Amino acid sequence: MIVGLTGGIGSGKTTVAKLFQQFNTVAVYIADVEAKRIMNSCEVVQMELIQAFGEETFLGNQLNKEYIARIVFNNKEKLDLLNSIVHPAVYKDFERFVLKNTAKRYIIYESAILFESRSTHKFDFLITVYVPFEEQVRRILMRDKTTKKAVLARINAQWRADKKILLSNYVIYNTTLERTEIVVHHIHNILTKKRDAIS
């Protein structure tokens, strides 16, 4: 059973993913982390990115994240181009991850852009992590030491939260860690029962 976990930037979805990792019956794949690993290690992906965005895409053998961010978060076509290069490689990597974890009750695929990449059909259930807009902006400003203009550009590049919520099976309102932990345990129990019912 494959579960998609998503949420807007700054919503705390990676924190939620790590809470699910505490269960030994669950395997968690954090797409953003694996995408960076692939971009920094896969020569084919690196060549395609350089062709698309220029030699400045990499500094040494490491992705120039600031350079890429400046290009894609203000240009939807460029963002779509980046995703079209990286996502197929990530999904192939995830398929290998699934094969390695067939003994787990369920597998979570955490990604900020499940809906935007039109990949929700790949999952049995969808979980969206949500925080109010003002809190979302505050968290990103604190975490990334960036400007409000840059934060809004990144938020606007993603689907609106209410749209994601309507299309999700479960929603985690990530306002406090204590409350979020309780909800994660609750959802885990539900998903485990569903998985057992399928077996």
C-alpha positions as CSV (number, residue, x, y, z in Angstrom):
1,M,0.0,0.0,0.0
2,I,1.4,3.4,-1.1
3,V,0.5,6.6,0.7
4,G,1.2,10.1,-0.7
5,L,2.1,12.7,1.8
6,T,2.1,16.3,0.7
7,G,1.7,19.9,1.9
8,G,2.8,23.4,0.9
9,I,6.3,24.7,1.5
10,G,6.7,25.4,5.2
11,S,3.8,23.3,6.3
12,G,6.0,20.8,8.2
13,K,5.4,17.8,5.9
14,T,9.0,16.6,6.4
15,T,8.5,16.7,10.2
16,V,5.4,14.7,9.7
17,A,7.3,12.2,7.5
18,K,9.9,11.7,10.2
19,L,7.1,11.0,12.7
20,F,5.9,8.2,10.4
21,Q,9.5,6.9,10.2
22,Q,9.3,6.1,13.9
23,F,7.0,3.1,13.1
24,N,9.1,0.1,12.2
25,T,6.2,-1.2,10.0
26,V,6.4,1.9,7.7
27,A,9.0,2.9,5.1
28,V,9.2,6.6,4.2
29,Y,10.7,8.0,1.0
30,I,11.4,11.8,1.1
31,A,11.3,12.8,-2.6
32,D,13.1,16.2,-2.1
33,V,16.1,14.6,-0.4
34,E,16.3,11.8,-2.9
35,A,15.9,14.3,-5.8
36,K,18.9,16.3,-4.6
37,R,20.9,13.1,-4.2
38,I,20.0,12.0,-7.8
39,M,20.8,15.5,-9.2
40,N,24.2,15.4,-7.5
41,S,25.1,11.9,-8.5
42,C,23.4,10.9,-11.8
43,E,25.4,12.0,-14.8
44,V,22.5,11.7,-17.3
45,V,20.3,14.0,-15.1
46,Q,23.2,16.4,-14.7
47,M,23.8,16.6,-18.4
48,E,20.1,17.3,-19.1
49,L,20.0,20.0,-16.4
50,I,23.1,21.7,-17.8
51,Q,21.6,21.6,-21.3
52,A,18.4,23.2,-20.0
53,F,19.8,25.8,-17.5
54,G,23.4,26.3,-18.4
55,E,26.8,25.6,-16.9
56,E,26.0,27.5,-13.7
57,T,23.6,24.8,-12.7
58,F,26.4,23.0,-10.9
59,L,29.3,24.3,-8.8
60,G,31.8,21.6,-8.8
61,N,29.6,18.5,-8.7
62,Q,27.0,20.1,-6.5
63,L,23.7,21.5,-7.6
64,N,23.7,25.3,-7.5
65,K,20.4,25.6,-5.6
66,E,20.2,29.4,-5.4
67,Y,20.8,29.7,-9.1
68,I,18.1,27.2,-10.0
69,A,15.7,28.7,-7.5
70,R,16.0,32.1,-9.0
71,I,15.1,30.7,-12.4
72,V,12.3,28.3,-11.7
73,F,10.3,30.0,-8.9
74,N,9.5,33.0,-11.1
75,N,8.9,31.1,-14.3
76,K,6.3,28.2,-14.5
77,E,7.7,26.9,-17.8
78,K,11.2,26.6,-16.4
79,L,9.8,24.9,-13.3
80,D,7.9,22.4,-15.4
81,L,11.1,21.8,-17.4
82,L,13.0,21.1,-14.2
83,N,10.4,18.7,-13.0
84,S,10.2,16.9,-16.3
85,I,13.9,16.2,-16.1
86,V,14.1,15.2,-12.4
87,H,10.8,13.5,-11.6
88,P,11.1,10.5,-14.0
89,A,14.5,9.7,-12.3
90,V,13.0,10.1,-8.9
91,Y,10.0,7.8,-9.7
92,K,12.3,5.1,-11.0
93,D,14.3,5.4,-7.8
94,F,11.1,5.2,-5.8
95,E,10.1,2.0,-7.6
96,R,13.3,0.4,-6.5
97,F,12.6,1.6,-2.9
98,V,9.2,0.0,-3.0
99,L,10.7,-3.4,-4.1
100,K,13.1,-3.2,-1.2
101,N,10.3,-2.6,1.3
102,T,7.6,-5.1,0.4
103,A,7.6,-6.4,4.0
104,K,6.4,-3.1,5.3
105,R,2.7,-2.5,6.1
106,Y,2.7,0.6,3.9
107,I,5.1,3.0,2.2
108,I,4.9,6.8,2.4
109,Y,6.1,9.0,-0.5
110,E,6.6,12.5,0.7
111,S,6.6,15.3,-1.9
112,A,5.6,19.0,-2.0
113,I,4.1,18.6,-5.5
114,L,2.1,15.5,-5.6
115,F,-0.9,17.4,-7.0
116,E,1.1,19.7,-9.2
117,S,2.9,16.9,-10.9
118,R,-0.4,15.1,-11.5
119,S,0.9,11.9,-9.8
120,T,-1.8,11.4,-7.2
121,H,-3.2,8.4,-9.1
122,K,-0.1,6.4,-8.1
123,F,-1.2,6.4,-4.4
124,D,-3.8,4.4,-2.5
125,F,-4.4,7.3,0.0
126,L,-3.4,10.9,0.2
127,I,-2.4,12.9,3.3
128,T,-2.1,16.7,3.2
129,V,-0.2,18.7,5.9
130,Y,-1.6,22.2,6.5
131,V,-0.7,25.3,8.4
132,P,-2.4,28.7,8.2
133,F,-1.0,31.0,5.5
134,E,0.6,33.6,7.9
135,E,2.3,30.8,9.9
136,Q,3.5,29.2,6.7
137,V,5.2,32.5,5.6
138,R,6.7,33.0,9.0
139,R,8.2,29.6,9.1
140,I,9.8,29.9,5.7
141,L,11.2,33.3,6.5
142,M,12.8,31.9,9.7
143,R,14.1,28.7,8.1
144,D,15.4,30.0,4.8
145,K,16.5,33.6,5.7
146,T,15.0,34.9,2.5
147,T,12.7,37.7,1.5
148,K,8.9,37.7,1.7
149,K,8.7,38.3,-2.0
150,A,10.7,35.1,-2.6
151,V,8.6,33.2,-0.2
152,L,5.3,34.3,-1.9
153,A,6.8,33.3,-5.3
154,R,7.5,29.8,-4.0
155,I,4.0,29.5,-2.4
156,N,2.3,30.7,-5.5
157,A,4.2,28.1,-7.6
158,Q,2.2,25.4,-5.7
159,W,-1.5,24.6,-5.5
160,R,-3.6,26.4,-3.0
161,A,-4.0,24.5,0.3
162,D,-7.8,24.4,0.2
163,K,-7.6,22.6,-3.2
164,K,-5.3,20.0,-1.8
165,I,-7.4,19.5,1.3
166,L,-10.5,18.8,-0.7
167,L,-8.7,16.0,-2.7
168,S,-7.0,14.3,0.3
169,N,-8.2,11.4,2.4
170,Y,-6.6,12.8,5.5
171,V,-5.5,16.2,6.7
172,I,-3.0,17.0,9.4
173,Y,-3.4,20.5,10.9
174,N,0.2,21.0,11.9
175,T,-0.1,23.7,14.5
176,T,1.7,22.1,17.5
177,L,4.0,19.1,17.5
178,E,2.1,17.5,20.3
179,R,-1.2,17.6,18.4
180,T,0.5,16.5,15.2
181,E,2.0,13.4,16.9
182,I,-1.4,12.4,18.1
183,V,-2.9,12.7,14.7
184,V,-0.1,10.8,13.0
185,H,-0.6,7.9,15.5
186,H,-4.3,8.0,14.7
187,I,-3.8,7.9,10.9
188,H,-1.1,5.2,11.3
189,N,-3.6,3.0,13.1
190,I,-6.2,3.6,10.4
191,L,-3.8,2.8,7.6
192,T,-2.5,-0.3,9.3
193,K,-6.1,-1.6,9.7
194,K,-6.8,-0.9,6.1
195,R,-3.6,-2.7,5.0
196,D,-4.5,-5.7,7.2
197,A,-8.0,-5.7,5.7
198,I,-6.5,-6.0,2.2
199,S,-4.2,-8.9,3.1
